[in-house]
């Protein structure tokens, strides 16, 4: 009884300190009243949806049935509802505008298709407000259409439309306005994919030259945006070559021309962007510039047996002329779920024997490999106790494992210390291995 009384007193004290007015117990349990705005919107939606059903986009970041966006740039967001019915143009975007503190159904955009695939909102035409960029599934998963709608005139105006396999909005010329980046299939299933860039100037849509990918559109695995070496925006498209290999196309505006930078011959060099299937482009050193990975074979320790983990990853950035700029090296233990960032001078003389639970690092001193370090994951019930035994030190504590390392006596000859090893250890990000876009 005393404990309950103390809790009640504490609750009353909080209410007094917060300046709240005292209410009866019955009043405290009454659900909060819905705002007039909510009731107005709910009523307007109910009236407009009398013959429709909800139809939310199936992919992308905006998958809500009801979404908010400032379409006309008046600093008041419109409400957009995605729905469908059985009419000839079955997909509908219902737009509700707040007028005199009440929501009114002001416009409906009608579209052909079976479902909304993806929706983005972006500043494309340079006028106040944002444009609706909506992709629809026309007949099946492979047949899709994207449209851009502007509200700068007070009503919906279609600025552009195109077939696509994937699209995104991106500001490639860094002028504060986004372009519509569209990837579509080639003329036949065996032809390489085609990429185009749509922009809007003075209210008129402009389309870039067609630029080809290295693979078919069906082999697309992931699309990323980032910066080239030098800071220029770019789009990185990873495609599967086979079950074990990826190839990346890098698209950017070069001297105002939409270009596949990775196929550029301006540098007179052969740009190879193929690499291990499990590693995608990433800003691995967090400097704002996207890095691409390529495999660097390591010298085997024992040539009489199969050695796992016989590749380092060399990370490099790319200029807008297709030139490679070396950044750093890493060793990825995919079985262990971690990677180690390596000194660029030490990496060429390094070899690793990866046995899953334990990784041994060697440095070649002439013709002899010298063991300098081991990294392992402890998963047993006594892992806490074992993590500091036999000169081990902790790299990272996870929920079910403790990652530890141990330095050999020769480590000091190569400037390997406990501090540098801890700083160089990272867990592998799961999206590197999934291939999801």
VEXBA-876150 format. One record per residue (C-alpha): residue number from 0; residue in one letter; chain; x, y, z. Coordinates in steps of 0.25 Angstrom, whole numbers, plus 5000, padded with zeros to 4 digits. Example, Ala and Ser with C-alpha at 12.3 -4.5 7.8 and 13.67 -1.06 7.14 Angstrom:
REM residues 2
0_a_A_5049_4982_5031
1_s_A_5055_4996_5029
REM end
This chain:
REM residues 437
0_x_A_5000_5000_5000
1_x_A_5011_5009_5004
2_x_A_5019_5007_4991
3_x_A_5006_5010_4983
4_x_A_5004_5023_4990
5_x_A_5018_5027_4988
6_x_A_5016_5025_4973
7_x_A_5003_5032_4972
8_x_A_5010_5044_4980
9_x_A_5021_5044_4970
10_x_A_5012_5044_4958
11_x_A_5004_5056_4964
12_x_A_5017_5064_4966
13_x_A_5021_5062_4952
14_x_A_5008_5067_4947
15_x_A_5009_5079_4956
16_x_A_5023_5082_4952
17_x_A_5019_5081_4937
18_x_A_5008_5092_4939
19_x_A_4997_5082_4936
20_x_A_4983_5084_4941
21_x_A_4978_5073_4950
22_x_A_4968_5064_4944
23_x_A_4959_5053_4949
24_x_A_4963_5038_4947
25_x_A_4952_5037_4937
26_x_A_4957_5049_4929
27_x_A_4971_5043_4929
28_x_A_4966_5030_4922
29_x_A_4958_5037_4912
30_x_A_4965_5036_4898
31_x_A_4970_5049_4892
32_x_A_4961_5056_4883
33_x_A_4965_5056_4868
34_x_A_4968_5070_4863
35_x_A_4959_5077_4853
36_x_A_4970_5076_4842
37_x_A_4969_5060_4844
38_x_A_4954_5060_4844
39_x_A_4954_5069_4831
40_x_A_4964_5060_4824
41_x_A_4957_5047_4828
42_x_A_4944_5052_4823
43_x_A_4949_5057_4810
44_x_A_4957_5044_4808
45_x_A_4944_5036_4811
46_x_A_4936_5044_4801
47_x_A_4946_5043_4790
48_x_A_4949_5028_4792
49_x_A_4935_5023_4791
50_x_A_4938_5015_4778
51_x_A_4953_5012_4780
52_x_A_4962_5004_4789
53_x_A_4976_5007_4794
54_x_A_4988_5004_4786
55_x_A_5001_5007_4793
56_x_A_5014_5008_4785
57_x_A_5021_4994_4786
58_x_A_5036_4999_4786
59_x_A_5045_5011_4789
60_x_A_5045_5019_4802
61_x_A_5031_5025_4800
62_x_A_5021_5013_4802
63_x_A_5010_5019_4810
64_x_A_4996_5020_4805
65_x_A_4995_5034_4810
66_x_A_5007_5043_4808
67_x_A_5010_5058_4810
68_x_A_5018_5068_4801
69_x_A_5018_5082_4798
70_x_A_5015_5082_4783
71_x_A_5012_5097_4780
72_x_A_5023_5103_4789
73_x_A_5014_5110_4798
74_x_A_5020_5104_4811
75_x_A_5007_5096_4813
76_x_A_5008_5081_4810
77_x_A_4997_5075_4801
78_x_A_4992_5061_4805
79_x_A_4994_5050_4794
80_x_A_4986_5037_4794
81_x_A_4989_5026_4785
82_x_A_4977_5017_4781
83_x_A_4972_5009_4769
84_x_A_4958_5004_4764
85_x_A_4953_4997_4752
86_x_A_4953_5008_4742
87_x_A_4960_5009_4729
88_x_A_4971_5017_4736
89_x_A_4971_5010_4749
90_x_A_4982_5016_4757
91_x_A_4979_5029_4764
92_x_A_4987_5040_4772
93_x_A_4977_5048_4780
94_x_A_4982_5061_4784
95_x_A_4976_5068_4796
96_x_A_4979_5083_4799
97_x_A_4977_5090_4812
98_x_A_4968_5102_4810
99_x_A_4963_5111_4822
100_x_A_4967_5100_4832
101_x_A_4960_5089_4824
102_x_A_4965_5079_4814
103_x_A_4958_5079_4801
104_x_A_4960_5068_4789
105_x_A_4965_5078_4779
106_x_A_4971_5068_4768
107_x_A_4972_5054_4763
108_x_A_4984_5049_4754
109_x_A_4979_5037_4746
110_x_A_4989_5027_4741
111_x_A_4989_5014_4734
112_x_A_4995_5001_4740
113_x_A_4993_4990_4750
114_x_A_5000_4996_4762
115_x_A_5009_5008_4767
116_x_A_5023_5003_4767
117_x_A_5031_5014_4773
118_x_A_5029_5029_4776
119_x_A_5039_5040_4779
120_x_A_5038_5055_4781
121_x_A_5048_5064_4776
122_x_A_5051_5079_4771
123_x_A_5053_5077_4756
124_x_A_5047_5089_4749
125_x_A_5053_5100_4757
126_x_A_5039_5105_4761
127_x_A_5034_5106_4776
128_x_A_5030_5093_4781
129_x_A_5034_5078_4778
130_x_A_5030_5069_4766
131_x_A_5023_5056_4767
132_x_A_5032_5045_4760
133_x_A_5023_5033_4760
134_x_A_5026_5019_4754
135_x_A_5015_5009_4750
136_x_A_5015_4994_4747
137_x_A_5008_4994_4734
138_x_A_5005_4979_4731
139_x_A_5016_4971_4739
140_x_A_5028_4973_4747
141_x_A_5037_4976_4734
142_x_A_5027_4986_4728
143_x_A_5028_5000_4735
144_x_A_5025_5014_4732
145_x_A_5030_5026_4740
146_x_A_5024_5040_4739
147_x_A_5028_5054_4745
148_x_A_5017_5063_4749
149_x_A_5019_5078_4753
150_x_A_5009_5087_4760
151_x_A_5016_5100_4758
152_x_A_5004_5105_4750
153_x_A_4994_5102_4761
154_x_A_4990_5089_4754
155_x_A_4996_5076_4750
156_x_A_5005_5077_4737
157_x_A_5012_5065_4732
158_x_A_5027_5068_4729
159_x_A_5032_5055_4724
160_x_A_5029_5040_4723
161_x_A_5038_5028_4719
162_x_A_5038_5013_4720
163_x_A_5048_5008_4731
164_x_A_5054_4996_4738
165_x_A_5059_5005_4749
166_x_A_5059_5020_4752
167_x_A_5064_5030_4762
168_x_A_5065_5046_4763
169_x_A_5079_5051_4765
170_x_A_5085_5065_4763
171_x_A_5097_5062_4754
172_x_A_5101_5076_4750
173_x_A_5100_5081_4765
174_x_A_5091_5093_4761
175_x_A_5080_5090_4772
176_x_A_5071_5083_4762
177_x_A_5069_5068_4761
178_x_A_5069_5060_4748
179_x_A_5062_5048_4745
180_x_A_5071_5036_4743
181_x_A_5065_5025_4735
182_x_A_5070_5011_4732
183_x_A_5063_5003_4722
184_x_A_5065_4990_4714
185_x_A_5072_4990_4701
186_x_A_5064_4986_4688
187_x_A_5065_4971_4691
188_x_A_5067_4963_4703
189_x_A_5082_4961_4700
190_x_A_5085_4975_4697
191_x_A_5092_4984_4707
192_x_A_5083_4993_4716
193_x_A_5081_5007_4712
194_x_A_5082_5019_4722
195_x_A_5076_5033_4719
196_x_A_5075_5046_4727
197_x_A_5063_5055_4727
198_x_A_5064_5070_4731
199_x_A_5055_5081_4731
200_x_A_5059_5095_4726
201_x_A_5049_5107_4725
202_x_A_5037_5097_4727
203_x_A_5041_5088_4715
204_x_A_5047_5074_4717
205_x_A_5060_5071_4711
206_x_A_5066_5057_4709
207_x_A_5080_5053_4708
208_x_A_5087_5044_4698
209_x_A_5086_5029_4701
210_x_A_5097_5023_4708
211_x_A_5099_5008_4709
212_x_A_5102_4999_4721
213_x_A_5112_4988_4721
214_x_A_5102_4977_4723
215_x_A_5087_4975_4720
216_x_A_5077_4982_4729
217_x_A_5072_4969_4735
218_x_A_5086_4967_4741
219_x_A_5084_4980_4750
220_x_A_5088_4977_4764
221_x_A_5089_4991_4771
222_x_A_5089_5006_4768
223_x_A_5097_5016_4777
224_x_A_5099_5031_4776
225_x_A_5112_5037_4781
226_x_A_5124_5046_4777
227_x_A_5135_5044_4767
228_x_A_5149_5047_4771
229_x_A_5149_5062_4770
230_x_A_5135_5064_4776
231_x_A_5126_5062_4763
232_x_A_5113_5055_4766
233_x_A_5111_5041_4759
234_x_A_5102_5029_4758
235_x_A_5109_5015_4761
236_x_A_5101_5003_4754
237_x_A_5106_4989_4758
238_x_A_5102_4978_4749
239_x_A_5104_4963_4750
240_x_A_5114_4957_4740
241_x_A_5112_4943_4745
242_x_A_5110_4936_4758
243_x_A_5123_4941_4764
244_x_A_5126_4954_4758
245_x_A_5120_4968_4757
246_x_A_5123_4980_4748
247_x_A_5121_4994_4751
248_x_A_5117_5005_4741
249_x_A_5119_5020_4746
250_x_A_5111_5031_4740
251_x_A_5113_5046_4741
252_x_A_5112_5059_4733
253_x_A_5126_5061_4727
254_x_A_5127_5075_4720
255_x_A_5112_5076_4720
256_x_A_5110_5062_4713
257_x_A_5104_5050_4720
258_x_A_5115_5039_4720
259_x_A_5118_5025_4724
260_x_A_5131_5029_4731
261_x_A_5136_5015_4733
262_x_A_5136_5013_4718
263_x_A_5143_5026_4715
264_x_A_5156_5025_4706
265_x_A_5160_5039_4709
266_x_A_5171_5034_4718
267_x_A_5176_5023_4709
268_x_A_5175_5013_4720
269_x_A_5166_5001_4721
270_x_A_5157_5003_4733
271_x_A_5153_4989_4739
272_x_A_5142_4990_4749
273_x_A_5139_4975_4751
274_x_A_5141_4970_4765
275_x_A_5137_4960_4775
276_x_A_5122_4958_4775
277_x_A_5120_4961_4790
278_x_A_5126_4975_4790
279_x_A_5120_4987_4784
280_x_A_5124_5001_4783
281_x_A_5125_5009_4796
282_x_A_5130_5021_4802
283_x_A_5139_5012_4811
284_x_A_5148_5023_4816
285_x_A_5137_5032_4819
286_x_A_5143_5044_4811
287_x_A_5130_5047_4803
288_x_A_5136_5040_4790
289_x_A_5131_5027_4785
290_x_A_5142_5016_4784
291_x_A_5141_5004_4775
292_x_A_5147_4990_4779
293_x_A_5156_4981_4771
294_x_A_5163_4968_4775
295_x_A_5178_4967_4777
296_x_A_5183_4953_4778
297_x_A_5192_4949_4790
298_x_A_5204_4940_4790
299_x_A_5199_4926_4796
300_x_A_5206_4922_4809
301_x_A_5205_4907_4806
302_x_A_5204_4903_4791
303_x_A_5201_4889_4794
304_x_A_5187_4891_4799
305_x_A_5175_4900_4796
306_x_A_5177_4914_4803
307_x_A_5165_4921_4807
308_x_A_5164_4936_4806
309_x_A_5175_4938_4796
310_x_A_5171_4952_4791
311_x_A_5172_4966_4797
312_x_A_5163_4977_4792
313_x_A_5169_4989_4786
314_x_A_5159_5001_4787
315_x_A_5161_5013_4777
316_x_A_5153_5025_4773
317_x_A_5150_5029_4759
318_x_A_5151_5043_4752
319_x_A_5142_5048_4742
320_x_A_5152_5044_4731
321_x_A_5152_5029_4735
322_x_A_5165_5030_4742
323_x_A_5167_5021_4755
324_x_A_5172_5028_4768
325_x_A_5177_5017_4778
326_x_A_5171_5020_4792
327_x_A_5174_5008_4802
328_x_A_5174_4992_4803
329_x_A_5165_4983_4812
330_x_A_5164_4969_4815
331_x_A_5150_4963_4816
332_x_A_5147_4951_4824
333_x_A_5133_4947_4819
334_x_A_5132_4935_4827
335_x_A_5136_4943_4840
336_x_A_5127_4955_4836
337_x_A_5138_4966_4838
338_x_A_5149_4973_4830
339_x_A_5162_4980_4833
340_x_A_5167_4992_4827
341_x_A_5182_4991_4823
342_x_A_5194_5000_4821
343_x_A_5196_5002_4806
344_x_A_5211_5000_4807
345_x_A_5209_4987_4815
346_x_A_5198_4981_4807
347_x_A_5206_4976_4795
348_x_A_5215_4968_4804
349_x_A_5203_4962_4812
350_x_A_5197_4948_4812
351_x_A_5185_4943_4820
352_x_A_5181_4929_4823
353_x_A_5166_4930_4826
354_x_A_5160_4918_4834
355_x_A_5147_4924_4837
356_x_A_5148_4925_4852
357_x_A_5163_4929_4852
358_x_A_5171_4938_4842
359_x_A_5186_4938_4842
360_x_A_5193_4950_4835
361_x_A_5207_4948_4830
362_x_A_5217_4958_4824
363_x_A_5227_4953_4813
364_x_A_5241_4956_4818
365_x_A_5249_4952_4805
366_x_A_5245_4938_4802
367_x_A_5240_4934_4816
368_x_A_5226_4938_4822
369_x_A_5226_4943_4836
370_x_A_5214_4943_4844
371_x_A_5210_4956_4850
372_x_A_5196_4955_4855
373_x_A_5184_4946_4857
374_x_A_5169_4950_4858
375_x_A_5158_4941_4863
376_x_A_5144_4941_4868
377_x_A_5140_4935_4881
378_x_A_5126_4930_4882
379_x_A_5126_4920_4894
380_x_A_5120_4923_4908
381_x_A_5134_4926_4914
382_x_A_5137_4936_4903
383_x_A_5139_4948_4912
384_x_A_5149_4940_4920
385_x_A_5157_4936_4908
386_x_A_5157_4949_4901
387_x_A_5168_4954_4910
388_x_A_5176_4942_4911
389_x_A_5189_4938_4903
390_x_A_5192_4952_4900
391_x_A_5178_4954_4893
392_x_A_5172_4968_4892
393_x_A_5157_4971_4889
394_x_A_5154_4977_4875
395_x_A_5139_4977_4876
396_x_A_5128_4971_4885
397_x_A_5116_4967_4878
398_x_A_5103_4960_4884
399_x_A_5108_4946_4881
400_x_A_5123_4947_4879
401_x_A_5135_4955_4883
402_x_A_5145_4958_4872
403_x_A_5159_4958_4877
404_x_A_5173_4959_4872
405_x_A_5187_4955_4876
406_x_A_5200_4961_4871
407_x_A_5213_4953_4869
408_x_A_5227_4958_4873
409_x_A_5230_4962_4858
410_x_A_5218_4972_4858
411_x_A_5226_4983_4863
412_x_A_5235_4983_4851
413_x_A_5223_4987_4843
414_x_A_5217_4997_4852
415_x_A_5205_4988_4856
416_x_A_5201_4992_4870
417_x_A_5188_4989_4878
418_x_A_5183_5003_4875
419_x_A_5185_5002_4860
420_x_A_5179_4988_4859
421_x_A_5166_4992_4867
422_x_A_5165_5005_4859
423_x_A_5166_4997_4846
424_x_A_5156_4986_4850
425_x_A_5141_4987_4844
426_x_A_5129_4978_4843
427_x_A_5124_4975_4829
428_x_A_5111_4983_4826
429_x_A_5100_4973_4822
430_x_A_5096_4980_4810
431_x_A_5109_4978_4803
432_x_A_5105_4963_4803
433_x_A_5090_4964_4800
434_x_A_5091_4971_4786
435_x_A_5078_4978_4790
436_x_A_5076_4992_4784
REM end
